[in-house]
Amino acid sequence: MGRPRTNDETVKERLVTCATEMLATRPRESVTVRSLAAGAGTSTTAVYSLFGGKDELIREVRNRAVAGLFQDLSAVPASAEPLADLYALAAAYRRWGREHQHLYTVLFGGVQSFDPSGAVGAGDPIGPLLSAIDRGVTESVLAGEATSIALSLWVTLHGVVTLELAGALDAATAEATFRSTIHATLRGWTTPAVFRSLRRADPAP
């Protein structure tokens, strides 16, 4: 009779969960194989046998964050209105960040940072956003270079979400701020004709 398998999927998930929390709340250099194993209630051997080492475990955490955000943004259906689609994508991004706070911090900074390495490829979380922006430019709804528009929207969105997750905004303020800033950012990138029509529909400053 063989020895029971102890380093199984349950242990693997505990290690990923532990690593995610540690990477979101402390500097990377303080996250060691020993601390990961202790936090997950397992041995250091499990880190090597299940992942190959600490760096590979950290890569697994980041890959899950990328895949999770991509999945949620890709699930946003396209409509005939590029601006409405971009707002829906922004809302999905915010929702994912609120539901996965540690993964969000791991992916986008805080006390933890990552050097980009390797192409994310077809699973790039920004892919759905760029597709919607490209459509907006093609349909003369948006004016500008797609990457610049995407960066502008992300900077605005990231700022709001980061403040919300940090507790700097209460629920009502966060909701109102999200709506107004995302709409204002999108409106700022519209073509003159679309901008005038939006201002007529929404005369608020």
Summary of the structure (lengths in Angstrom):
residues: 205
radius of gyration: 20.6
end to end distance: 75.2
largest distance: 77.6
contacts: 576
relative contact order: 0.10
helix: 71%
strand: 1%
